[in-house]
Amino acid sequence: MIRPTTPDDMEPLIALADATGLFGPNELEELGEILGGYFGGNIDSDHFWITDDDGGPVGVAYYAPAPMTDGTWYVYLIAVRPDRQGQGHGTALLRYVEETLTARGERILLVETSGLASFEGTRAFYRKCGYDEEARIRDFYKAGDDKIVYRKELVAQGK
């Protein structure tokens, strides 16, 4: 069941992100700060955290509007517990985001990820979900680690 993230989810979601092996200590610390700010009311109300709950948190997504744009949004994070990957949880979270934003009349959804080999599964996931590689910024995160931006146009049914 996909539901809004609650303060009680904070610790399990940081542990979930850690378990994926894709986030370093600094990124996990930043994740905790972002979640803390979100629950402390320090983050804009147009930022959304959702949790896939199946007897406890198994997945999480964080999405928000791109500043100074009209209808462009970012998925800043999707993570699924490693023992639950490949079961449709990530797809369900992403579809929920897409459907919610489409219903609001938003136009574009962007996702950024790493170009490292360890992120190939992540990149394959976005391609499978209909996202196209829009841009690559070489050596963005560090030397040898490109930033890859994926894009999907949001289209309301019947248009």
Secondary structure, 3 states (H helix, E strand, C coil): CEEECCHHHHHHHHHHHHHHCCCCHHHHHHHHHHHHHHHCCCCCCCCEEEEEECCCEEEEEEEEECCCCCCEEEEEEEEECHHHCCCCHHHHHHHHHHHHHHHCCCCEEEEEEECCHHHHHHHHHHHHCCCEEEEEEEEEEECCEEEEEEEEECCCCCC
